[in-house]
Amino acid sequence: MEEQKKKEEKVKLPFFGIPKILPFLKKYKVRIIGMILMGVISSGIDSVFPLFNKYVINHNVALKTLDTLGYVIALYMVLLLFKVVIDYFTTFLCSRLELWVNRDMRNASFNHLQTLSFSYFNQNNVGYIHARVMSDSGKIGELVSWFMMEFVWNFAYIAGVIVVMFITEPKLALLVVAMIPVAVVIIIFFEKKLTVLNRKVRELNSTITGDFNEGITGVRSIKTLAAEEKMNTEFRKDTESMRKESVRTAHHSAMFSSIVSLIGSVILALILWKGGYMTVDGVMLIGTLSVFMSYALGIMDPIQTIISDFAALIQVQVNIERVDKLLTTQSDVADSPEVVEKYGDTFNPKKENWEDLYGDIEFKDVSFKYPDGDEMVLENFNLKVPQGAGVAIVGETGAGKSTLVNLVCRFFEPTKGQVLIDSRDARERSQLWLHSHIGYVLQTPHLFTGTIRENLCYGKTDATEEEIWRALELVSAEGIVKRMDKGLDSDVGEGGGMLSTGERQLISFARAILADPRILVLDEATSSVDTVTERTIQNAIGTVTKGRTSFVIAHRLSTIVDSDIILAVRDGKIVEQGNHRELMNKKGYYYSLVMQQYDHLSDGVLDA
Amino acid sequence: MEKKILKKQKFDKRSKLLLFFLRGSKRYFILCMIFGALVALLDLINPRIIAYTVDAVIGEKESNVPGFLRDIIDNVGGDAFFKSNLHIIAFMIVGIALLAVVSRYFFRTFNARGGEKLVCNMRDTLYDHIIHLPVKWHNENQTGDIIQRCTSDVDTVRRFLSDQLTNLVRVIILIVMSIIFMLNINVKLAMIAISLVPVIVGYSLIFHSKIGKSFRKVDDMEGRLSAMVQENLSGVRVVRAFGKESYERERFGKANEKYCGMWIRLMQLLSFFWASGDVVSGTQVMLVVAFGAAFCVNGQLTTGELIAFISYNAMLTWPVRSLGRVISEMSKAGISIDRIKYIMNSEEEEDTVGAGETNMAGDISFENVTFAYPAKDESDHSGEEESKTKKSDGEINNEAEEKPLTRVLDNVSFKIPAGSTVGILGGTGSGKSTLIQLLDRLLEIDEESECSGRITIGDKDIKDIKRKFLRQNIGIVLQEPYLFSGTLAENIAITDEGIDMEKVRDASKVAALDEAIEKFTKGYETYVGEKGVTLSGGQKQRTAIAQMLLRKPPIMVFDDSLSAVDAETDVKIRTALREKSKDTTTILIAHRISTLMHADNIIVLDHGRIVQQGTHDELIKQEGLYKKIFELQQPA
């Protein structure tokens, strides 16, 4: 696995990545065009508003007459109301567009994730994927709605102002327009700088959040190590550099806004100077001068906004790139079109075409290497597991004991060779078909937030009360449930946090059994359960696996001695195969594992 | 309970806490406010200059200028001088703008300095406080909730102080001065302009306080949606193995739709608010222009004054519209302060007066130790409940229901002679881990009413030993050790000042970690922890063992810390340890007999009671739990 990069990537996509989000916008094409049109109209109205002042001053005030004032007021109010209505609909549409695009993208990412194979999840950590679903889509939604509208509004406003200025007084207009490039250059310069600085601040901020998380979740370790001072010093280093960096950023952005407002004032002064003389000379009316002054003050903000929108667009490319990468990642375990045709896909199964699963499993010349590995972990492996047989896989931590199980469950596919289920290649039927017949209990059991009942019924939604209790009793978990105040309807907490690891293992065991699978996989399912309970479960396993094909991964060897087939795995490879007696007699690797586990125990016991 | 030294102060009032955090940043904020006021004043001058210029240019009537300025103007040559020298006015405007720009720069940088200093201060204090809070507190409070308080609540307070409060000063000055200037120009027109101000502020205030609740609801929903994704991702194997993809899709789709719908409703309200605000303030502008024009025609106002008045009115519009929001944000900041106050008011671990050190190579003795946790109560501290009630005092109610306590340890007494090895065997929930947490004072015996007994090391009650000293001398390897972000070497040498690679290598070797490390391309420099490579449970345990070996503490505790290590490695480690730690007092907790059988004394715990005690050889001869477990662990 790659070390997670702390730095935010910088990405450059053709056309700022916009083509990649077009598919999400297609549905809303008409609305978007409507929004843009309304935005242009609204800004147009905005840019002519000062003309009312001009007219009132030039006509009513200068000529000392109130004759047209009523009309002016009426027209102004009509325009104002019209603009307000338009703006109302625009913001309304805009916010919907943002939310819809956001929602569609989240759904698309989430649904796509449901179809990706495990190699994706092995290569990307949960936090990373989580951010793709939750925050990237939000940023993109904001871009296509508010940033776009802001651009339209401000661009149209500037264009409108320039047009109005040129119509009313071209000479003064030239003066203002001449200053715009200067402003743009300065703004771009600062915007670039600020983008870099802001990114740094964001990175530091997430580091600090990480620090807090570490300090809190690791507090027991900090205390047992008496490492409080050290942690404090480290933390202070981070907050101090955050403070410094933030102040630096603030310094730049303060300079930035100061200079921009200075430019506004310079334009204002120029207008007053030139325009003043023009008015004195009678070339221009005083009302016109006042209009220009309000334009001079009002034009800087829109320019600044447009440029920062561009900066945002550049930054959002990263998010677009990531979402796009997620959505275009192809699962390396995928059903063929023919299989989908017959058995349905992940979301639309055609259960009417599903055959029953009997439970014969055969590995036929299977060679396998993990997609992110370079070494073959299985080579021309052959094994027949008849229906109802129990297979145990033993070996050291990290020796690759899960590989076979991953292949049986088709979480991965053989690089070469075939896995046959009921004598047919696993790939001939859909993944969902296979998975609905498998019960899987993990070493780190995962429970969902909710009640015990909800968790137990995860694999069998229509389980009766009786069935639930039978499953619980089979794995001796009924005590856990009875002890809780609300019984089956007690909350298990976030990720099952209200239960201990051992309790979670038992509940997830019961969950698997309740689903009545044809193939049962126990991946170190009882490692955190005490010996007495484990023995109870051991007996239960005997009952439960009867009539089912089962795979048991264990490092406590006492749990697997009765298995039909034992596979000993070392450094990712299967080194021995047979039942307990055969392997003990062989006095090979398995024998040594057993010997070590019971080392120094009285000799006689070990003689199988 | 013993008296504790109150090193840290209690914060009964919000203001007290705020002032505490403001140490070191107050002066920046004061400077910032001064410059803010300056900016507002300078901003207000320009319209006056323009008004004068316009009137001078038109020359129809003398502009209304304060007496002393009129004198200056007359001195330099009267209005006529400026009329023919307009560039001077232009320079004046630029000059004032420059002053305003400089003040604005200082306003913003002082603001940032103050804000960042404040945040830095708050974070440092909170972090320091939190890692010194007792484990009991951490058990009772959810991680996510604490982090939320330390990050987003801190930020809310910062934003309130540095964005809103300082701006508020500026805005109020701007509003007040605008109004004064407007009144100065023309009282009647000013009354017309001002009349709508309370309406706008009031409307905005009511709206924002109402919508605040909806925002919170949407936030909650977002939290739920986010948790759903989190669970789906971390439980991906379960989802697949049960073939529940459709179900998950549907569930997520529904929640997603609901979240989206909530936002849409909220945005609808906001759009309406903006639109109606536009109507009101647009009308106000119109009224000012229309009446102003009428007054001009009547001769009550000069043209220049009208233009100035219109500019002042424009200056008024935005601050007034934002005022309502600022005021409603205040209540939000208040809630955040309360949430932080809750953490700050929780009591840190404090050593008793006169606590000292002792010879840690002494006998350890547990005397009649009884311990109970408060019964698990679902409603006590969930974040959900917090958001539901959002109690004004921000406290998390722990005493909702006192339930009968469940005893974890019941009258436990035993002795561990210095330098010996004791094994503790017990099932899930037998109380073995509690025993260790008590020894290291992660939990305190006097914490709950039903707890009693004492623990001594070398005849000294551990209550009279400084926590830091105690913990430095007891090495504990937890079942699920925590690795900090950093390299493997940094983690192993975490208790040292620097990193002595030789020591690190030695310790790793004993912990049978060296081979695993060498397999990583970056070896000891491999980055682990939250953002790094994920180690297997066994590798984590072995890292923790190496960590402890580096310290060579006189007391070593292995809390089921070889459970995720396979048998072969387990043996390797234990053999190496036995050689390395001859004089160390060792406590081994396990449910694997082979791990404990060599101990000098083995204690068998069952439901908080000691049921058997003795050496392996003695215990297998007795009928009892030990023998039963031993037999269960035999190969068939």
Interface residues (C-beta under 8 A of the other chain):
Chain A: M1 E3 Q4 K6 F52 N53 V56 I57 N60 V61 A62 K64 T65 L66 L69 V72 I73 Y76 M77 L80 L81 K83 V84 V85 D87 Y88 T91 F92 S95 R96 L99 W100 N102 R103 R106 N107 F110 N111 L113 Q114 T115 F118 F121 N125 V126 I129 H130 V133 M134 I208 T209 G210 D211 F212 N213 E214 G215 I216 T217 G218 V219 R220 S221 I222 K223 T224 L225 A226 A227 E228 K230 M231 N232 F235 R236 T239 E240 M242 R243 S246 V247 T249 A250 H251 S253 A254 M255 S257 S258 I259 S261 L262 G264 S265 V266 L268 A269 L270 L272 W273 G276 Y277 T279 V280 I286 L289 S290 M293 S294 T346 F347 N348 P349 G395 E396 T397 G398 C409 F411 Q431 L432 H435 S436 I438 G439 Y440 L442 Q443 H446 F448 T449 Y458 G459 T461 D485 S490 D491 E494 G495 M498 S500 G502 E503 S508 A515 V521 S527 S528 V529 D530 T531 V532 T533 E534 R535 H555 R556 L557 S558 V561 D562 H580 S592 L593 V594 Q596 Q597 Y598 D599 H600 L601 V605 L606 A608
Chain B: N46 I50 T53 V54 V57 I58 K83 S84 L86 H87 I89 A90 F91 I93 V94 I96 A97 L98 A100 V101 V102 R104 Y105 F107 R108 T109 N111 A112 R113 G115 E116 K117 V119 C120 R123 D124 Y127 D128 I130 I131 H132 L133 V135 H138 Q142 T143 G144 I146 I147 C150 T151 L225 S226 A227 V229 Q230 E231 N232 L233 S234 G235 V236 R237 V238 V239 R240 A241 F242 G243 K244 E245 S246 Y247 E248 R249 F252 G253 N256 E257 Y259 C260 W263 I264 M267 Q268 L270 S271 F272 W274 A275 D278 V279 G282 T283 M286 V289 A290 G292 A293 A294 C296 V297 T303 L306 I307 I310 S311 A314 K376 E378 G426 G427 T428 G429 S430 D440 L442 R467 K468 R471 Q472 I474 G475 I476 L478 P481 Y482 F484 S485 I494 T495 A516 Y527 G529 E530 K531 G532 V533 T534 S536 G537 G538 Q539 Q547 S563 A564 V565 D566 A567 E568 T569 D570 V571 H591 R592 S594 M597 H598 K628 I629 L632 Q633 Q634 P635 A636
